Every structure is written in structure tokens, then in C-alpha cells.
Amino acid sequence: MIEKKTDITIERCLREYARLAFLDIEKIFNADGSLKPISEIDEDSRRAIAGIDVSSQKIDDKEFAKIFKIRMSDKRAALDSIMKHLGGFDADNRIEIKLSKKEKTAAVNRVAKLLKNSE
């Protein structure tokens, strides 16, 4: 199977979506608000980071300030994908209509007539 060759499985994809959807941003910062070194950030949090841009700004002749811009993965898209996979939206979109046997037969006949007339 291709799943064994590529190690791409439904379970692995869901685990990655969960990492994106449930990231706690606090896990990537130290208590003083500084960004943790990558080696100190847990795997789940690292996998949810889409990118980090680092730039330096000169303050005076001796000091530089490092500026970090952290791009996180799209949390809402991950949650939507998980909900779709789990059928979480199905209940919201389901309409149940109760018809008698006679009403069902009449509805089927109307649909059949409409299909026949559309040809």
C-alpha cells in the first residue's frame, strides 16, 4: 500500500491537524515573554509554526535588537478540516422530512416527471 511507503495515514494527518488546531501559543515563549530557542519548543508547537522571520535592528553603535515574526498555521482551517472529517457539520446540515407512504410515492412521481421533462 502507498500508505506504508509514504507513511501518510488518516491518523497521522488528523494528528497534524490537531497540532495546528490546538496549539497553545504560550508554549513557545519563556516566562519573560522572550521566544524560546527552537530546541526548547515541544514538537507539537514546532509543527504548528509556519515560519519564523528574524531581523536585526541597530539601536546604537554597539547593540542590536532581534525582531522575531512568527507565522502560525491557520487554526480555523485545521479545525474546519477536523470537523469535516469527524462529520461535525453533518448534523447542522441535515433536514429530516417525515412523509406518509402516499406522500413519498407522489414526491417520487413528481421528481421522475421533472427529470423526464428536462431531457
Residue pairs with C-beta under 8 A, 6 or more apart in sequence:
2 8
3 9
10 85
14 82
14 85
16 47
17 78
17 81
17 82
17 85
18 78
18 82
19 44
19 45
19 47
19 48
20 47
20 48
20 73
20 74
20 75
20 77
20 78
21 75
21 78
21 79
21 82
23 44
23 45
23 48
23 72
23 73
23 75
24 45
25 72
27 41
27 42
27 44
27 45
28 35
28 36
28 41
28 45
28 49
28 70
29 35
29 36
30 36
35 68
35 70
38 46
41 49
48 72
48 73
49 70
49 71
49 72
49 73
50 71
50 72
50 73
51 70
51 71
52 68
52 69
52 70
52 71
53 68
53 69
53 71
54 66
54 67
54 68
54 69
55 66
55 67
55 69
56 64
56 65
56 66
56 67
57 64
57 65
57 67
58 64
59 65
82 88
83 89
99 107
